[in-house]
Amino acid sequence: MKSPELDANYDYIVIGGGHNGLSAACTLAASGATVLVLEQRPHLGGLANSGAFCPEAPHHILSLGAMDDMFMSCTSFISDLDLPKYGYRGTPVEAPYGWIGEDGSTLLLFHDMDRTLAEVRRFSAADARSYADLQPALSWIFEALSTVMPHHPAQLPKAELGKLILKLAPSRAIRRQLGRIMSHNLVDLMADTFQSDQMRSLTTYWGSMIGPIDHDGGGFYCVGLAAVHLKPGVIRPLGGMGAVMTAMATYAAERGAQIRTETAVARVIVERNRATGVELADGTEIGATQGVLAAVPPQLAYGGLLDDGVLDSATRAKVAILPASGNNSATFKIDIALSGRACYPRGAKQRAKIDGFDIRKTALMTGTFDENIRQLAAIRAGETLPKPPVYMAVLSANDSGLAPQGQDVVYLAANVPAQPRDGWEKAKGVISAAIMESVASHLDGFDAEIGRIETSPADFGTQFATPNGSYFHVDMTPLRLAMNRPAPGLGGYRSPVTNYFHAGAGSHPGGGVSGWPGRLAAQTALGQYD
């Protein structure tokens, strides 16, 4: 999106056109303020976007980052902005996540709890009981997060949280489970909770997408297992995440916001410790009379965007040690456009013996529990297993509009070292080949490949400013939440610079596609919070 020309001044300037930047723009524009959104890339949405990114496949919609809505749809965000009016459509996924073995055996997590328990029981009756026992505590955590998410962290709704606590507190079993979850790292928790290798592997891999699985107190990273079964479930936006971005951009533009892509910001202009505007990469200066919102990682907001000397040494020190992929684990993505169908030959054959469910519609994770642990050890050393555990999703199986009829788009990911021992120039091809070696053990159809996009953690850093390849900008550790996100003294969206606000995933409520960091930062800028 490009406006014919830029004005000299706006009430607010938003740096970054990702989903949080667009959320902030929607909120500011709805108040009647004049708003300018500046995005350095050609496309809006950041890591929550999808589009025809592969030149060889202009009719295939690829998702380079997020693919699911687990958080936005469980709050009032979509209804607050009436996004369906602007084209948003979402559909629940019947069995959003699962595991697949080398022999084609599968364990699927269905939205329906009873069906899931029957599925787990095929591998271990004890694990089915453990999974059921774990759910009330995980549901408590997820519902608490959903309650807290839309609120400024300094003004959390104590009454609502109190009701939730009172509802669950009488159960000693729930209190016991909460204690276990919050006092374990995820690996230890899953090893102690489940007996089957399938459940241990599936739940550990799933949690690794939220935070460092070896971090003490990180047992809660498996909280998404509750979202699978609670209403509304895991939602897949039709048309990909890009459809959500388009809806938000349309909402903001209808209210007068100007949105510019391919427009990089060189620095935030600060005069007498007050943000007064921005300087673009071409030297153009644009004023912001009410505030500048940085919907970017805090490492950039408090680093490269500010001149030396603006921040005091204590703040600079806090920013310098922000944990991002702190255990060196980050994501390598491969997105592929096919002129035919992707399929799981052994998996489909095995599934036909059970219920005939189309496993192409489930995001499947691989690897034994031991392989997941060995991959973590390799990652710490800057290496990878020859066949690392992988995450595979045939996105067009649930949304036929992502590819021409009879064709597919495939979403592949793996946990790899954020900083490989030999550097990314040497490691990228090696790691890509290792990932595809794992994928080829399960998924067929790549002889019909039209084109692909490979994105390493270093590429994510270059293209999306993700520090150390971290999607969440700052690791979601227990001590980096609420007013401590991104660091003590920097929570609550206001920066040490007057009229300069942090609106990215490094602020409350954190990573994932929710829109609330941007919306709450905008509400703070508008004076709705002290």
Disulfide bonds with the S-S distance in Angstrom:
none
